[in-house]
Structures are given as C-alpha cells and as structure tokens.
Amino acid sequence: MATQAGVVITDPVARKRYDHKTACIGVDPYKIKSEEWIKEVEEYPPIAYGDIFNYLVLETSAYIQESFKDSILIRDQPIERVSGIR
C-alpha cells in the first residue's frame, strides 16, 4: 500500500529491509512524482539475460532467505553465476 508520504510497512523486519534499500539508492521510489519517472525505454540502463538470471535464480530471496540455486541443476551440474550473456 502506497501513500503520498511513502509506503506503509507494518512489519518491523520488512520496514528495516525497505529503509536499508531506499538508503542505498538515496530515494524512496513511492515518493517520486510520476512526472519524474523516465518514460523513454531508450534511456533505461542496459539489462542482459545474465542479469535477469542472476537476480531471479541466484540471489537470496527476501521471503525465504535462500536462493533457488541450491535446488536447481542444469545438465546435472550445479548452477554458477552467469555473466557476459546478451
């Protein structure tokens, strides 16, 4: 749930995690006015397949505190970090 003042988070652990993330990027995304968002796709930073794979599969989930990499095998081999794939 978002409000004009930001996002409402009642769970203290989730609030601490959210505050840490917004401190890292320097702004609360819910407080940015829609007129300030970048609307041109060409201005977005480049994202490769490897970036998406690393984020979705290899990073630790905030919800279950583990990644999928421990349970997924590709061709009977453990998954390693993907880089340089476009």
C-alpha positions as CSV (number, residue, x, y, z in Angstrom):
1,M,0.0,0.0,0.0
2,A,1.5,3.4,-1.0
3,T,0.6,6.7,0.4
4,Q,1.6,10.3,-0.5
5,A,4.2,10.1,2.3
6,G,5.6,6.8,1.0
7,V,4.9,3.1,1.5
8,V,3.2,1.8,4.6
9,I,5.0,-1.2,6.1
10,T,3.9,-2.5,9.4
11,D,6.3,-5.5,9.8
12,P,9.4,-4.1,11.6
13,V,11.8,-6.5,9.8
14,A,10.4,-5.7,6.4
15,R,10.4,-1.9,7.3
16,K,14.1,-2.2,8.2
17,R,14.9,-4.0,5.0
18,Y,13.0,-1.4,3.0
19,D,14.7,1.5,4.7
20,H,18.1,-0.1,4.0
21,K,17.3,-0.5,0.3
22,T,16.0,3.1,-0.1
23,A,19.1,4.4,1.8
24,C,21.3,2.6,-0.7
25,I,19.6,4.2,-3.7
26,G,19.1,7.5,-2.0
27,V,15.4,7.9,-2.6
28,D,12.0,6.2,-1.7
29,P,10.5,5.2,-5.1
30,Y,7.0,5.8,-3.8
31,K,7.8,9.4,-3.1
32,I,8.8,10.2,-6.6
33,K,6.2,12.0,-8.6
34,S,5.1,10.3,-11.8
35,E,6.3,13.2,-13.9
36,E,9.8,12.5,-12.8
37,W,9.9,8.8,-13.9
38,I,11.8,8.1,-17.1
39,K,9.3,7.2,-19.8
40,E,11.6,6.6,-22.8
41,V,12.8,2.9,-22.9
42,E,16.0,4.0,-24.7
43,E,17.0,5.8,-21.5
44,Y,16.8,2.7,-19.3
45,P,20.1,1.1,-18.4
46,P,21.0,-2.0,-20.4
47,I,19.9,-5.3,-19.0
48,A,21.2,-8.7,-20.3
49,Y,19.8,-12.2,-19.9
50,G,22.6,-13.0,-17.4
51,D,21.5,-10.0,-15.2
52,I,17.9,-11.3,-15.0
53,F,19.0,-14.9,-14.4
54,N,21.4,-13.9,-11.6
55,Y,18.8,-11.8,-9.9
56,L,15.9,-14.2,-10.2
57,V,17.7,-17.5,-9.7
58,L,20.9,-16.9,-7.8
59,E,20.2,-14.1,-5.4
60,T,18.8,-14.7,-1.9
61,S,15.1,-14.3,-1.6
62,A,14.0,-11.8,1.0
63,Y,11.0,-14.0,1.7
64,I,12.6,-17.5,2.2
65,Q,16.2,-16.4,2.9
66,E,17.7,-18.8,0.3
67,S,18.2,-18.9,-3.4
68,F,16.9,-21.4,-6.0
69,K,20.5,-22.3,-7.0
70,D,20.7,-24.9,-4.2
71,S,17.9,-27.0,-5.7
72,I,18.4,-26.4,-9.4
73,L,20.8,-28.3,-11.6
74,I,21.5,-27.7,-15.3
75,R,22.6,-30.9,-17.1
76,D,23.4,-32.5,-13.7
77,Q,25.8,-29.7,-12.8
78,P,25.3,-27.0,-10.1
79,I,24.3,-23.6,-11.4
80,E,27.1,-21.0,-11.3
81,R,26.8,-17.2,-11.8
82,V,26.1,-16.3,-15.4
83,S,28.0,-13.4,-16.9
84,G,28.6,-11.9,-20.3
85,I,25.4,-13.4,-21.9
86,R,23.5,-10.9,-24.1
